[in-house]
């Protein structure tokens, strides 16, 4: 079993999502069955959502009172309704939400069994919100134990494994978007394509410059995102940690012995080093035009190019740039 969850603002929006058939699946049963816990009416999601709104409105400091959680079984599993509700109730009890308003909603429009929970984090009596903290481990603990007890396919999680289980390889975990593309459109996820193309490059690269050059050959680029790195082809993105085992920002910095350096910075440093070695008097006319172009592009980037090149070299290249500009204007 796997679980996904998020905190939200609106019970009514969630109720509409749980009831509304998916596009192109109108012929399938959206809501197979539903049950309520600690609500007056469990036969109508909209009415149950209004009940929850009334309780939640008594605590204006709770900005996201809705806990939306889904629990999905493997396609080969065939859980009974009692088994599905029992698993959900165990999870709610583990999170100290067993006394809170809850709607359990089972969907019938996928090829696997899955159950949604709409839970009000505000207690119906005390009007205090239940703090969840880092609850993913608690949820996975319940799912792992229930799988083994009920005979379902075992799916060890990243946060919890039974004593004889190994944690899954994070590279094998697809993002929600990638998983949907695989399931609904039969597409190969971008992270899988990058893994097949460039995983070895991450393993053998000896520096940031080397890694950038290797990825460039595949039409790929490495850029920072949040506290980590992603690989992109300018259209799609994949976390580096999902592509190669030792490709996280922290591990790459440790291996290369220096902090993150992007391709533009490395390219700029290389160009400056080349300009420092140039002897203007020995350049051919074509080489002069190339040098002037490089110098001009660097000079307009707002960096202190004079300090990096040294005043003498900078002035020499500035004069060459001025001369080349006059020659161009004269058509020479």
N, C-alpha and C positions, 0 to 999 in steps of 0.2 A: 504494500500500500504506500502511496505517496500523498502528501498533503501540501496545500498551498493556502496562504491566508494573508489578509491585509486588514488594516483598520480604515474605516470610512466614516463619512459625515451623515449620510442619509439612509434611513431604513426604507423609505419609499422607493428610492432609486434602486436599491438592491432588490426589493420585492419585485419591481418591474422587470429587472434583468432575469430573475429566477423564473418568472412566469412567461416571458416573451419568447416565442419560438425563434430559433436561429434561421437566418436567411437560407433558403434552399432546403430547409429541413422541416417545413411546415407540415409535412405528412407524418412526421414522427411525433411521439408523445413527449412533450417537454417535461411536464411534471408527472412522474409515475405515482408518487404518493408524498404526503407530507404529514408531519406530526408536530405538535407544540409542547413546550415545557414552560410552566409558570405563566401562561397567557390565558385570557378568558375565552378566546376563540382561536382554534387552530385549523379552521376550515377555509380561511380566506387570508392570503398573505398580506393583502393591503390593510385589512382590519388589524391583523397582528402587528404590522408595522406602525399603525397609528397608536396602538397601545404602548409600544416601545417608545415612540416619540414623546408621549405624555410623561412617561417615567424619566426619560433622558432630559427633558426640558426642565426638570427640577434641579438639575445640576448644570448651570451655565458654564462652569469652568471646564467641563469635559468636552473637548473640541471634536473628538472622534469616538463617539460612543459605540459605533457599530464594529463588531468583529465578524468578518466574513471568512469562513474557512471551508475548504473542500477536501474531501477524502476520496481517493480514487483507488479502485482495486485493479489488479492485472487483468488483461482480457480473458485469460483462461480461468480466473476465479469466478465463482458463481455464488456470491454471498446472499443469504436470505435477508429479508427485511429485519428480522430480529437481530441478526448478526451485525447489520449495518448500524442499527440504532444503538446496539450495545457498545460498539467501538466508539461511536460519537459520544455516548454518555461517559465512557471511561476517560476520553480526552477532556470533556467539560469538567469532570470531577478533578482531574489532575491539575487543571488550571483554576480551580476554585470557582467555577462558573455554574455549578450544578443547581444553584438556587436562582439563577438569573433567567430572564425571559429569553426563550430560544425557539426558533423554528427549524426543524429538520426537513430538508427538501431533497428528494431523490429524483434525478433526471433520467429519462429513458431515451435520449437522443444521441447517445454515443455507443460505440461498440464495446465499451467497458462500463462496469457499474461504478457510479460515483454519487456522493451525497454532499449536499451543501448545508452549512449551518449559518443562520442569521442570529447573532447573539447580541443582547444589550449588555454592555459592560457596566451599566449603572444598576446597582442592586435595587430591586423593587421596594424594599423596606427601608434600608439605611440610606438610600439615594447616594451612596458612595461608589466611585468607579473602581472596578477591579484592575489593579496594576498587573500587567502581564510580563513585563521585562523581556528577557531573552527566553521565550517560551518554546522555541523550535525544538530544543533538546527534549523537553518534557513530552511534546507531541510525538516525536520520533520514538521515544522510549515506549509509549503506549502502543504505537503501531507495530513495532518490532515484536513485542511480547504477544500481541493479539494475533499476528500472522502465524507465529509458531503454534500458539494454542489452538487456533481455529483451522489450521491446515492450509492457509493461503500462501501464495508465492512470497518468499522472503526477499525484501528489498532493503538491505542495510543502508542507513542514512549517513550523511556526513557528520552529524552531531551525536548520533547514538548507534552503537552496534551491540548485539548480544556477545557474550564472552568468546564464542567460537566464530564470530563473523569478522570480516575485514572491511575497513572503510572503502567506499567506492572511489575510483579514480575520477577526480574532478573534471578531467578533460572529457569524460564520457557524459557529463551532465549538460544537456542542451538548455539554452535559455527558453523562456516561455514562447517567444516569437519563433525561435528555430524549431521547437517542438511542434507548434501549430503548422508551420510550413511543411514539415515532414509528414504529419498526420493528414492534413487536409488537401495538400497540393502535390505531395510526393516529391518535393524538392529536396536536394541535398543541402543541409545547412552550411552556411558560409564557413563556420568554424571547422567543420569537417573537411571542406575543400582546402582551407589554409593548412590544416594539420597534415593532410596528405602531401601538400606541395612544399611546405616550408618548415616542418617540424625538425628535420635534420639540420637546417640552417641555424635554428636557435641553439641546437646542441653543440655545434662545432664553431660558432662565431667566437672570435677572440677579443673583440672590442665593439663599442657602439658603432664605430665607422664600418667595421667589417659586417656587422649585422644589418645595418642600413643598406649597404651595397648588395648584400645577398638578397634581401627582400625586394629591393628595387628591380632586380632581374625578373622577378615574378609579377611585377606591377603592383607591389604591395608597399605600404607605408606604415611606419610605427609612430604612434602619437600618444601623448598622455591623456588620460581620462580619469577624473576623480583622483584617487590615490594610487592608481595603477596605470597600466599601458594597454592599448588596444591595437590590433592590426586592421588596416582598412584598405580597400581598393577604391576609395572615394565614394562608394555607394553603400557598402555593407561593412559591419564592424564585428570583431570577435575579440574577447578578452585574451590576452597573451597566455594566461594561466590555463585557458581552455584549449590552447593549441599545443603547448609543449609542457612537460612536467616541471622543468626548471626555468620557465620563462616569465616568472613574476618579476616585477620591478625590483623588489628587494634582492632576489637571487641573482638577477643579471648585474645589478650594481656591485654585489659582493664578488661575482666572478670576474668582472671587468676591472675591478679595483678603482672605479670612479663613479660618481653620481650620474644621473640621466643626462644625456646629451642628444639633442635632436639633430636631424639630418641637415637642416639649414645652418645650425651653429657649426657643425663639423665642416660643411662645405665652405662657410665663410672663413673659418680658421685656415683651411687648406689654401684658399685663394689668397689670403693675406700673406701666408708663408711664401707662396710663389712670387707675389709682387715684391717681397723683400729681397729676392734674389735677382731681380731683373736689372740688366744693364741697358739703359735706354739707347745709348750710342750704338750698341751692337744689334739692335732690332731691325728687321726688314720692314718695309712699309706695311705689309699685311699683318705682321706680328704687332706692329704699333697700334693698328686699329683694334686688334683683339684685346691688347692690354688696356687701351683706353676704355673700351666697353666694360671690361671687368672692373676697372677702377671706378668708373662712373656709377655702376650699379651698386658697388659697395659704399661709395661716398654719399649716396642719397638715402641710405638705410638708417641714418641717424646715429650710427655708432661713431665713436671718437677715432676715426681712421688715422688722423695725424699722429695720435699717441701710439697706435698699434704699429704703424709703419716706421715711425721716426720722422722728424721734421724734414730732413734732407731728402729722403725718398719720396715723401708726400709732395713736397714742393716740385720735385723733378717730374713726377707723374701728373701733377696739376698743370705744369707748363706744357707737357706733352699733350695733355687733353685739350688745352686751349689751342695749341698749334694745329692739332688734327681737326678741330672744329672749324678753324679758319680755312684750312685746306679744303674741307668738305664744302663750305659755303662758296669757295671760289671754283668749285668743280674740278679740283686737282686730285 
